[in-house]
């Protein structure tokens, strides 16, 4: 992996392939490995897969963690790498960061891909309490009970849980708290870049109705609902996700 300094903090990333730049933004208590099954997209695009601050190999951030702050760091990241007209591909919290990036730094973007996300990311108080008081049990609740479709491979579920539990508990809680504070519904119609919205048909964490709302309120958008998949649709049904993203990139 490579690293760049932003405000004195190292941000680690991996770059694969060549072509249109897709900046892959993982979600809460995850790392760039969330996108391992999307590597085939590097046949026709440049994939830039980063660890958000405090995740994976990247340095922690001091102070308050918000979606807006993550988006500002992502903008600096894109500028430092001199990427042109990038397409952020964001999952869950990563989708919120991508939306904020589209609102605050539209000149940097050529498109937008939102995977299992929403313009408002409501988080149940019980979920926040569980992550704060017993992080491991909270992760089990979020991923095992709500993260995957009923037909999901148990080994995949276990791998995602194991990676999540390697996250610093404070960081994992802060991720979900940042989600709970995110709401850009009143600004959604400002987004003018072409947008692809992807959601698993069995997603319980960011339900289909949230993606329907995004697609209905972003002018240049299209919606892909993938059956037999939950919140981790890119892991559960990678071929369908990759096909949808590749077709979208070829059009824009």
PASEBA-1860 file (N, C-alpha, C; in nm, 3 decimals):
! residues 252
1> XXXXXXXX> 0.083/-0.121/0.000/0.000/0.000/0.000/0.086/0.125/0.000 ~ 0.031/0.234/-0.048/0.097/0.363/-0.048/0.031/0.452/0.057 ~ 0.095/0.565/0.088/0.038/0.657/0.186/0.068/0.800/0.146 ~ -0.025/0.891/0.179/0.001/1.034/0.164/-0.035/1.102/0.295 ~ 0.027/1.217/0.317/0.002/1.295/0.439/-0.104/1.400/0.413 ~ -0.203/1.402/0.500/-0.306/1.506/0.497/-0.319/1.560/0.638 ~ -0.287/1.688/0.656/-0.289/1.751/0.789/-0.208/1.672/0.889 ~ -0.092/1.621/0.844/-0.002/1.549/0.933/-0.042/1.406/0.963
9> XXXXXXXX> -0.148/1.357/0.900/-0.194/1.221/0.922/-0.173/1.139/0.795 ~ -0.125/1.015/0.813/-0.105/0.927/0.698/-0.236/0.859/0.659 ~ -0.269/0.869/0.531/-0.383/0.799/0.475/-0.330/0.694/0.378 ~ -0.359/0.569/0.407/-0.309/0.459/0.325/-0.412/0.421/0.218 ~ -0.360/0.381/0.103/-0.447/0.344/-0.007/-0.375/0.247/-0.100 ~ -0.455/0.181/-0.182/-0.405/0.092/-0.285/-0.464/0.136/-0.418 ~ -0.383/0.142/-0.523/-0.431/0.181/-0.655/-0.411/0.064/-0.752 ~ -0.517/0.034/-0.826/-0.516/-0.078/-0.920/-0.570/-0.032/-1.055
17> XXXXXXXX> -0.509/-0.080/-1.163/-0.563/-0.058/-1.295/-0.540/0.083/-1.349 ~ -0.604/0.111/-1.461/-0.592/0.241/-1.527/-0.724/0.273/-1.596 ~ -0.748/0.403/-1.613/-0.872/0.447/-1.675/-0.944/0.544/-1.584 ~ -1.076/0.557/-1.598/-1.153/0.647/-1.510/-1.129/0.610/-1.364 ~ -1.112/0.711/-1.280/-1.075/0.687/-1.140/-1.199/0.665/-1.054 ~ -1.206/0.548/-0.991/-1.310/0.516/-0.895/-1.247/0.516/-0.756 ~ -1.290/0.608/-0.672/-1.239/0.614/-0.534/-1.336/0.536/-0.446 ~ -1.291/0.423/-0.395/-1.375/0.329/-0.323/-1.373/0.362/-0.173
25> XXXXXXXX> -1.488/0.400/-0.119/-1.497/0.449/0.019/-1.578/0.348/0.101 ~ -1.509/0.282/0.193/-1.576/0.181/0.276/-1.664/0.245/0.382 ~ -1.741/0.162/0.450/-1.832/0.210/0.553/-1.778/0.190/0.694 ~ -1.869/0.191/0.790/-1.833/0.186/0.932/-1.756/0.060/0.968 ~ -1.665/0.075/1.062/-1.573/-0.028/1.112/-1.526/-0.125/1.004 ~ -1.485/-0.068/0.891/-1.434/-0.150/0.781/-1.300/-0.095/0.733 ~ -1.250/-0.150/0.623/-1.126/-0.104/0.560/-1.143/-0.117/0.409 ~ -1.034/-0.089/0.337/-1.039/-0.101/0.191/-1.067/-0.244/0.146
33> XXXXXXXX> -1.046/-0.342/0.235/-1.071/-0.482/0.196/-1.219/-0.510/0.173 ~ -1.306/-0.420/0.216/-1.449/-0.435/0.185/-1.471/-0.454/0.037 ~ -1.382/-0.395/-0.045/-1.399/-0.392/-0.191/-1.314/-0.498/-0.262 ~ -1.265/-0.599/-0.192/-1.178/-0.698/-0.256/-1.245/-0.764/-0.376 ~ -1.376/-0.786/-0.369/-1.447/-0.852/-0.479/-1.477/-0.758/-0.595 ~ -1.439/-0.630/-0.579/-1.458/-0.534/-0.690/-1.329/-0.515/-0.770 ~ -1.222/-0.587/-0.738/-1.097/-0.573/-0.812/-1.111/-0.596/-0.962 ~ -1.203/-0.684/-1.007/-1.217/-0.700/-1.153/-1.251/-0.570/-1.227
41> XXXXXXXX> -1.305/-0.471/-1.158/-1.334/-0.343/-1.222/-1.207/-0.273/-1.270 ~ -1.092/-0.314/-1.217/-0.964/-0.253/-1.256/-0.924/-0.288/-1.399 ~ -0.998/-0.379/-1.463/-0.969/-0.409/-1.604/-0.993/-0.288/-1.693 ~ -1.087/-0.202/-1.652/-1.123/-0.088/-1.737/-1.121/0.046/-1.663 ~ -1.089/0.043/-1.533/-1.088/0.166/-1.453/-0.969/0.164/-1.359 ~ -0.936/0.281/-1.307/-0.838/0.288/-1.198/-0.915/0.284/-1.066 ~ -0.888/0.183/-0.985/-0.949/0.175/-0.853/-0.853/0.233/-0.750 ~ -0.902/0.326/-0.671/-0.824/0.381/-0.560/-0.899/0.344/-0.433
49> XXXXXXXX> -0.843/0.250/-0.359/-0.910/0.194/-0.241/-0.838/0.242/-0.117 ~ -0.904/0.323/-0.036/-0.837/0.382/0.078/-0.893/0.330/0.210 ~ -0.810/0.340/0.313/-0.855/0.321/0.451/-0.888/0.460/0.506 ~ -1.012/0.482/0.544/-1.047/0.609/0.607/-0.964/0.632/0.732 ~ -0.945/0.757/0.774/-0.869/0.785/0.897/-0.923/0.702/1.014 ~ -0.830/0.641/1.088/-0.867/0.559/1.203/-0.902/0.417/1.167 ~ -0.899/0.383/1.039/-0.936/0.250/0.992/-0.817/0.186/0.922 ~ -0.806/0.053/0.935/-0.697/-0.016/0.869/-0.562/0.040/0.910
57> XXXXXXXX> -0.481/0.076/0.810/-0.346/0.127/0.838/-0.341/0.278/0.858 ~ -0.450/0.350/0.831/-0.447/0.497/0.835/-0.449/0.549/0.979 ~ -0.387/0.666/0.996/-0.378/0.728/1.129/-0.514/0.772/1.182 ~ -0.524/0.775/1.315/-0.644/0.826/1.380/-0.657/0.976/1.359 ~ -0.780/1.025/1.368/-0.806/1.168/1.371/-0.832/1.212/1.514 ~ -0.785/1.330/1.548/-0.818/1.389/1.677/-0.946/1.470/1.663 ~ -1.020/1.482/1.771/-1.138/1.568/1.771/-1.262/1.499/1.717 ~ -1.363/1.580/1.689/-1.493/1.529/1.649/-1.488/1.466/1.509
65> XXXXXXXX> -1.555/1.352/1.495/-1.562/1.282/1.367/-1.700/1.304/1.307 ~ -1.704/1.361/1.187/-1.831/1.387/1.118/-1.817/1.348/0.972 ~ -1.930/1.329/0.906/-1.930/1.301/0.763/-1.867/1.418/0.687 ~ -1.897/1.540/0.729/-1.841/1.658/0.663/-1.688/1.660/0.672 ~ -1.636/1.619/0.786/-1.490/1.617/0.803/-1.427/1.510/0.715 ~ -1.489/1.393/0.710/-1.439/1.288/0.621/-1.440/1.337/0.476 ~ -1.547/1.406/0.435/-1.557/1.454/0.297/-1.446/1.554/0.265 ~ -1.415/1.641/0.360/-1.307/1.738/0.340/-1.173/1.667/0.321
73> XXXXXXXX> -1.149/1.563/0.400/-1.025/1.485/0.388/-1.022/1.415/0.252 ~ -1.136/1.360/0.210/-1.142/1.294/0.079/-1.112/1.391/-0.034 ~ -1.162/1.513/-0.023/-1.133/1.615/-0.125/-0.983/1.642/-0.132 ~ -0.920/1.656/-0.016/-0.774/1.676/-0.013/-0.701/1.556/-0.072 ~ -0.750/1.437/-0.039/-0.691/1.313/-0.090/-0.696/1.311/-0.243 ~ -0.812/1.343/-0.300/-0.828/1.345/-0.445/-0.737/1.449/-0.510 ~ -0.730/1.566/-0.450/-0.646/1.673/-0.504/-0.499/1.637/-0.497 ~ -0.455/1.577/-0.386/-0.313/1.542/-0.372/-0.271/1.435/-0.471
81> XXXXXXXX> -0.362/1.342/-0.500/-0.330/1.239/-0.599/-0.351/1.287/-0.742 ~ -0.400/1.410/-0.757/-0.423/1.473/-0.887/-0.515/1.387/-0.975 ~ -0.620/1.337/-0.912/-0.719/1.259/-0.985/-0.819/1.354/-1.049 ~ -0.862/1.320/-1.171/-0.951/1.407/-1.247/-1.090/1.345/-1.259 ~ -1.193/1.425/-1.228/-1.332/1.383/-1.247/-1.357/1.242/-1.193 ~ -1.327/1.225/-1.068/-1.337/1.094/-1.006/-1.484/1.054/-0.986 ~ -1.504/0.925/-0.969/-1.635/0.871/-0.933/-1.620/0.804/-0.796 ~ -1.663/0.870/-0.688/-1.660/0.803/-0.559/-1.762/0.689/-0.557
89> XXXXXXXX> -1.719/0.575/-0.505/-1.808/0.461/-0.486/-1.814/0.436/-0.335 ~ -1.925/0.474/-0.272/-1.933/0.472/-0.127/-2.036/0.375/-0.075 ~ -1.998/0.300/0.027/-2.091/0.206/0.091/-2.133/0.259/0.227 ~ -2.263/0.271/0.251/-2.318/0.307/0.383/-2.261/0.441/0.429 ~ -2.182/0.445/0.536/-2.115/0.569/0.576/-2.034/0.624/0.459 ~ -1.969/0.536/0.383/-1.893/0.581/0.266/-1.982/0.648/0.163 ~ -2.107/0.602/0.151/-2.202/0.667/0.062/-2.239/0.805/0.110 ~ -2.254/0.820/0.242/-2.281/0.952/0.298/-2.165/1.047/0.269
97> XXXXXXXX> -2.043/0.996/0.284/-1.925/1.078/0.255/-1.924/1.118/0.107 ~ -1.958/1.024/0.020/-1.963/1.054/-0.124/-2.069/1.160/-0.155 ~ -2.185/1.150/-0.090/-2.289/1.251/-0.109/-2.242/1.389/-0.063 ~ -2.177/1.393/0.053/-2.127/1.521/0.104/-2.021/1.578/0.012 ~ -1.938/1.490/-0.042/-1.835/1.532/-0.139/-1.901/1.594/-0.262 ~ -2.009/1.533/-0.309/-2.080/1.585/-0.426/-2.141/1.721/-0.400 ~ -2.183/1.745/-0.276/-2.241/1.875/-0.241/-2.135/1.982/-0.221 ~ -2.026/1.949/-0.154/-1.927/2.049/-0.114/-1.814/2.067/-0.216
105> XXXXXXXX> -1.785/1.963/-0.296/-1.672/1.970/-0.390/-1.713/1.912/-0.526 ~ -1.822/1.960/-0.584/-1.874/1.899/-0.709/-1.776/1.905/-0.825 ~ -1.688/2.005/-0.825/-1.595/2.021/-0.937/-1.499/1.903/-0.949 ~ -1.481/1.828/-0.839/-1.388/1.715/-0.841/-1.448/1.589/-0.903 ~ -1.579/1.586/-0.919/-1.646/1.460/-0.951/-1.696/1.453/-1.096 ~ -1.692/1.330/-1.149/-1.751/1.304/-1.278/-1.876/1.219/-1.267 ~ -1.901/1.165/-1.149/-2.017/1.081/-1.125/-2.018/1.037/-0.980 ~ -2.113/0.951/-0.946/-2.133/0.913/-0.807/-2.198/0.773/-0.805
113> XXXXXXXX> -2.145/0.684/-0.720/-2.206/0.553/-0.699/-2.232/0.536/-0.550 ~ -2.357/0.512/-0.515/-2.399/0.499/-0.375/-2.446/0.356/-0.354 ~ -2.384/0.286/-0.258/-2.415/0.145/-0.233/-2.468/0.131/-0.091 ~ -2.593/0.090/-0.077/-2.650/0.070/0.056/-2.636/0.192/0.143 ~ -2.690/0.305/0.099/-2.673/0.429/0.173/-2.803/0.507/0.174 ~ -2.795/0.635/0.213/-2.915/0.717/0.218/-2.881/0.863/0.241 ~ -2.977/0.951/0.215/-2.957/1.094/0.240/-2.967/1.125/0.389 ~ -3.027/1.036/0.464/-3.030/1.043/0.610/-3.003/0.902/0.659
121> XXXXXXXX> -2.905/0.888/0.750/-2.868/0.755/0.798/-2.912/0.743/0.944 ~ -3.037/0.711/0.964/-3.086/0.693/1.099/-3.023/0.571/1.166 ~ -2.983/0.586/1.292/-2.924/0.477/1.369/-3.006/0.462/1.498 ~ -3.052/0.342/1.525/-3.131/0.320/1.646/-3.047/0.348/1.770 ~ -3.105/0.414/1.871/-3.031/0.436/1.996/-2.978/0.307/2.056 ~ -3.052/0.197/2.042/-3.006/0.069/2.096/-2.878/0.022/2.027 ~ -2.866/0.052/1.898/-2.744/0.015/1.825/-2.625/0.094/1.876 ~ -2.643/0.225/1.895/-2.535/0.308/1.949/-2.497/0.263/2.090
129> XXXXXXXX> -2.597/0.236/2.172/-2.570/0.192/2.309/-2.494/0.060/2.310 ~ -2.534/-0.032/2.223/-2.467/-0.162/2.216/-2.322/-0.149/2.176 ~ -2.293/-0.065/2.076/-2.155/-0.046/2.032/-2.071/0.024/2.138 ~ -2.133/0.110/2.216/-2.059/0.183/2.319/-2.029/0.095/2.440 ~ -2.123/0.011/2.480/-2.107/-0.065/2.605/-2.038/-0.200/2.584 ~ -2.062/-0.264/2.472/-2.000/-0.395/2.443/-1.982/-0.404/2.292 ~ -1.868/-0.357/2.246/-1.845/-0.340/2.102/-1.859/-0.473/2.027 ~ -1.800/-0.579/2.079/-1.804/-0.707/2.010/-1.948/-0.757/1.992
137> XXXXXXXX> -2.027/-0.749/2.097/-2.167/-0.791/2.088/-2.244/-0.699/1.993 ~ -2.213/-0.569/1.998/-2.278/-0.474/1.907/-2.250/-0.505/1.762 ~ -2.125/-0.543/1.732/-2.089/-0.581/1.596/-2.167/-0.705/1.553 ~ -2.178/-0.802/1.642/-2.254/-0.923/1.612/-2.399/-0.888/1.576 ~ -2.457/-0.799/1.653/-2.596/-0.759/1.629/-2.612/-0.694/1.493 ~ -2.524/-0.600/1.462/-2.535/-0.525/1.337/-2.512/-0.615/1.217 ~ -2.407/-0.697/1.221/-2.368/-0.773/1.103/-2.445/-0.904/1.091 ~ -2.450/-0.983/1.198/-2.515/-1.114/1.189/-2.666/-1.103/1.172
145> XXXXXXXX> -2.728/-1.013/1.247/-2.873/-1.007/1.246/-2.930/-0.913/1.140 ~ -2.851/-0.813/1.097/-2.907/-0.714/1.006/-2.825/-0.691/0.880 ~ -2.704/-0.746/0.873/-2.613/-0.708/0.765/-2.626/-0.785/0.636 ~ -2.674/-0.911/0.645/-2.671/-0.998/0.527/-2.808/-1.055/0.496 ~ -2.824/-1.098/0.372/-2.946/-1.167/0.331/-2.954/-1.303/0.399 ~ -3.075/-1.358/0.404/-3.093/-1.487/0.471/-3.015/-1.599/0.404 ~ -2.989/-1.586/0.272/-2.918/-1.692/0.199/-2.766/-1.674/0.201 ~ -2.716/-1.578/0.275/-2.574/-1.544/0.270/-2.486/-1.659/0.317
153> XXXXXXXX> -2.368/-1.668/0.259/-2.269/-1.767/0.299/-2.221/-1.734/0.441 ~ -2.237/-1.827/0.537/-2.195/-1.799/0.676/-2.047/-1.762/0.687 ~ -1.965/-1.816/0.598/-1.822/-1.783/0.603/-1.800/-1.635/0.569 ~ -1.876/-1.583/0.474/-1.865/-1.441/0.441/-1.905/-1.355/0.560 ~ -2.013/-1.394/0.627/-2.058/-1.319/0.744/-1.949/-1.317/0.851 ~ -1.888/-1.432/0.874/-1.783/-1.442/0.976/-1.664/-1.354/0.941 ~ -1.623/-1.354/0.815/-1.508/-1.273/0.774/-1.534/-1.124/0.795 ~ -1.655/-1.078/0.760/-1.688/-0.937/0.779/-1.690/-0.901/0.927
161> XXXXXXXX> -1.746/-0.990/1.009/-1.748/-0.965/1.153/-1.607/-0.958/1.210 ~ -1.522/-1.049/1.168/-1.385/-1.051/1.221/-1.311/-0.923/1.187 ~ -1.329/-0.874/1.064/-1.263/-0.749/1.027/-1.319/-0.632/1.108 ~ -1.451/-0.629/1.126/-1.513/-0.521/1.203/-1.461/-0.519/1.346 ~ -1.442/-0.636/1.406/-1.399/-0.644/1.545/-1.253/-0.605/1.564 ~ -1.178/-0.599/1.453/-1.040/-0.550/1.461/-1.034/-0.397/1.467 ~ -1.146/-0.333/1.437/-1.153/-0.187/1.444/-1.148/-0.142/1.590 ~ -1.080/-0.031/1.614/-1.081/0.029/1.748/-1.227/0.057/1.787
169> XXXXXXXX> -1.273/0.008/1.904/-1.414/0.027/1.942/-1.458/0.173/1.941 ~ -1.369/0.264/1.981/-1.405/0.406/1.980/-1.431/0.453/1.838 ~ -1.347/0.408/1.745/-1.364/0.446/1.604/-1.495/0.390/1.550 ~ -1.522/0.262/1.580/-1.645/0.200/1.532/-1.768/0.272/1.583 ~ -1.768/0.308/1.712/-1.880/0.382/1.767/-1.892/0.519/1.700 ~ -1.778/0.588/1.683/-1.781/0.720/1.621/-1.836/0.715/1.478 ~ -1.804/0.607/1.406/-1.859/0.591/1.271/-2.012/0.595/1.274 ~ -2.069/0.515/1.364/-2.215/0.507/1.371/-2.275/0.636/1.425
177> XXXXXXXX> -2.205/0.701/1.517/-2.256/0.829/1.567/-2.255/0.932/1.455 ~ -2.148/0.934/1.373/-2.143/1.027/1.259/-2.260/1.000/1.164 ~ -2.290/0.872/1.142/-2.405/0.837/1.058/-2.535/0.893/1.117 ~ -2.549/0.880/1.249/-2.673/0.924/1.314/-2.697/1.073/1.301 ~ -2.589/1.150/1.277/-2.600/1.295/1.265/-2.614/1.342/1.120 ~ -2.607/1.249/1.027/-2.605/1.284/0.884/-2.746/1.299/0.829 ~ -2.773/1.412/0.765/-2.903/1.436/0.702/-2.889/1.548/0.600 ~ -2.888/1.512/0.472/-2.875/1.615/0.366/-2.998/1.613/0.275
185> XXXXXXXX> -3.112/1.569/0.330/-3.233/1.559/0.248/-3.274/1.694/0.189 ~ -3.249/1.802/0.263/-3.290/1.933/0.213/-3.198/1.986/0.104 ~ -3.086/1.917/0.078/-2.992/1.962/-0.024/-2.978/1.863/-0.140 ~ -3.051/1.754/-0.135/-3.026/1.645/-0.229/-3.042/1.688/-0.374 ~ -3.132/1.782/-0.402/-3.154/1.822/-0.541/-3.043/1.911/-0.596 ~ -2.948/1.947/-0.511/-2.830/2.019/-0.560/-2.734/1.929/-0.636 ~ -2.746/1.799/-0.615/-2.653/1.705/-0.679/-2.687/1.692/-0.826 ~ -2.591/1.725/-0.911/-2.614/1.729/-1.055/-2.528/1.631/-1.133
193> XXXXXXXX> -2.441/1.555/-1.065/-2.359/1.459/-1.139/-2.437/1.331/-1.161 ~ -2.409/1.257/-1.269/-2.475/1.129/-1.290/-2.451/1.037/-1.170 ~ -2.555/0.969/-1.126/-2.549/0.891/-1.002/-2.611/0.754/-1.022 ~ -2.541/0.652/-0.972/-2.593/0.516/-0.969/-2.619/0.480/-0.822 ~ -2.741/0.434/-0.795/-2.781/0.394/-0.660/-2.799/0.242/-0.660 ~ -2.723/0.172/-0.575/-2.729/0.026/-0.567/-2.773/-0.013/-0.426 ~ -2.862/-0.110/-0.416/-2.906/-0.156/-0.284/-2.943/-0.304/-0.292 ~ -2.914/-0.376/-0.184/-2.958/-0.514/-0.174/-3.106/-0.521/-0.141
201> XXXXXXXX> -3.177/-0.612/-0.207/-3.321/-0.622/-0.186/-3.360/-0.659/-0.045 ~ -3.267/-0.715/0.035/-3.295/-0.753/0.173/-3.218/-0.667/0.273 ~ -3.174/-0.550/0.230/-3.097/-0.462/0.320/-3.185/-0.413/0.434 ~ -3.147/-0.446/0.557/-3.221/-0.401/0.676/-3.159/-0.277/0.740 ~ -3.031/-0.252/0.714/-2.964/-0.137/0.775/-2.992/-0.008/0.698 ~ -2.987/-0.015/0.567/-3.023/0.100/0.482/-3.126/0.050/0.381 ~ -3.252/0.043/0.421/-3.354/-0.027/0.343/-3.376/0.031/0.203 ~ -3.439/-0.052/0.121/-3.461/-0.017/-0.020/-3.532/0.118/-0.034
209> XXXXXXXX> -3.624/0.148/0.058/-3.699/0.274/0.045/-3.605/0.396/0.050 ~ -3.493/0.384/0.121/-3.398/0.495/0.123/-3.335/0.515/-0.013 ~ -3.300/0.405/-0.080/-3.242/0.415/-0.215/-3.345/0.461/-0.316 ~ -3.469/0.415/-0.300/-3.576/0.466/-0.387/-3.587/0.618/-0.376 ~ -3.577/0.669/-0.254/-3.587/0.813/-0.232/-3.470/0.886/-0.298 ~ -3.349/0.831/-0.284/-3.233/0.892/-0.349/-3.254/0.900/-0.500 ~ -3.294/0.788/-0.560/-3.311/0.784/-0.705/-3.422/0.878/-0.752 ~ -3.524/0.895/-0.669/-3.635/0.983/-0.706/-3.600/1.130/-0.693
217> XXXXXXXX> -3.499/1.162/-0.614/-3.469/1.302/-0.584/-3.335/1.352/-0.638 ~ -3.254/1.263/-0.693/-3.132/1.306/-0.763/-3.164/1.304/-0.912 ~ -3.147/1.417/-0.976/-3.198/1.435/-1.113/-3.142/1.333/-1.211 ~ -3.011/1.316/-1.214/-2.948/1.229/-1.314/-2.910/1.095/-1.250 ~ -3.010/1.023/-1.204/-2.981/0.901/-1.128/-3.049/0.779/-1.188 ~ -2.996/0.663/-1.154/-3.058/0.536/-1.187/-3.043/0.442/-1.068 ~ -3.135/0.348/-1.057/-3.144/0.261/-0.939/-3.126/0.116/-0.979 ~ -3.044/0.044/-0.903/-3.022/-0.099/-0.923/-3.051/-0.171/-0.791
225> XXXXXXXX> -3.161/-0.245/-0.786/-3.195/-0.325/-0.668/-3.152/-0.468/-0.697 ~ -3.067/-0.522/-0.612/-3.010/-0.655/-0.635/-3.072/-0.754/-0.537 ~ -3.152/-0.848/-0.588/-3.217/-0.946/-0.499/-3.115/-1.037/-0.430 ~ -3.161/-1.106/-0.329/-3.078/-1.204/-0.256/-2.949/-1.141/-0.206 ~ -2.961/-1.019/-0.157/-2.846/-0.949/-0.099/-2.896/-0.856/0.010 ~ -2.814/-0.836/0.112/-2.845/-0.744/0.219/-2.757/-0.621/0.212 ~ -2.715/-0.571/0.327/-2.639/-0.447/0.333/-2.501/-0.462/0.267 ~ -2.443/-0.582/0.276/-2.310/-0.604/0.218/-2.323/-0.662/0.077
233> XXXXXXXX> -2.403/-0.596/-0.004/-2.437/-0.642/-0.138/-2.313/-0.663/-0.223 ~ -2.209/-0.581/-0.207/-2.089/-0.593/-0.291/-2.011/-0.721/-0.262 ~ -2.034/-0.779/-0.142/-1.971/-0.906/-0.106/-2.063/-1.022/-0.142 ~ -2.192/-1.004/-0.120/-2.289/-1.111/-0.143/-2.312/-1.140/-0.291 ~ -2.321/-1.035/-0.370/-2.350/-1.049/-0.514/-2.251/-0.963/-0.594 ~ -2.121/-0.995/-0.586/-2.020/-0.907/-0.649/-2.034/-0.897/-0.800 ~ -2.069/-1.007/-0.867/-2.078/-1.001/-1.014/-2.184/-0.901/-1.058 ~ -2.298/-0.901/-0.990/-2.406/-0.808/-1.028/-2.368/-0.664/-0.995
241> XXXXXXXX> -2.303/-0.643/-0.882/-2.259/-0.508/-0.845/-2.156/-0.458/-0.945 ~ -2.058/-0.543/-0.976/-1.952/-0.503/-1.069/-2.008/-0.472/-1.207 ~ -2.102/-0.553/-1.252/-2.164/-0.530/-1.384/-2.239/-0.397/-1.387 ~ -2.311/-0.368/-1.278/-2.386/-0.242/-1.273/-2.292/-0.122/-1.274 ~ -2.184/-0.130/-1.197/-2.088/-0.018/-1.192/-2.019/-0.002/-1.326 ~ -1.974/-0.112/-1.386/-1.904/-0.105/-1.514/-1.993/-0.045/-1.622 ~ -2.121/-0.085/-1.624/-2.213/-0.031/-1.725/-2.234/0.118/-1.704 ~ -2.245/0.158/-1.579/-2.264/0.300/-1.546/-2.142/0.382/-1.589
249> XXXX> -2.022/0.334/-1.557/-1.900/0.407/-1.593/-1.887/0.419/-1.745 ~ -1.924/0.313/-1.817/-1.913/0.319/-1.963/-2.005/0.424/-2.024 ~ -2.116/0.452/-1.954/-2.211/0.553/-2.006/-2.168/0.696/-1.977 ~ -2.097/0.717/-1.867/-2.062/0.854/-1.830/-1.920/0.891/-1.868
END
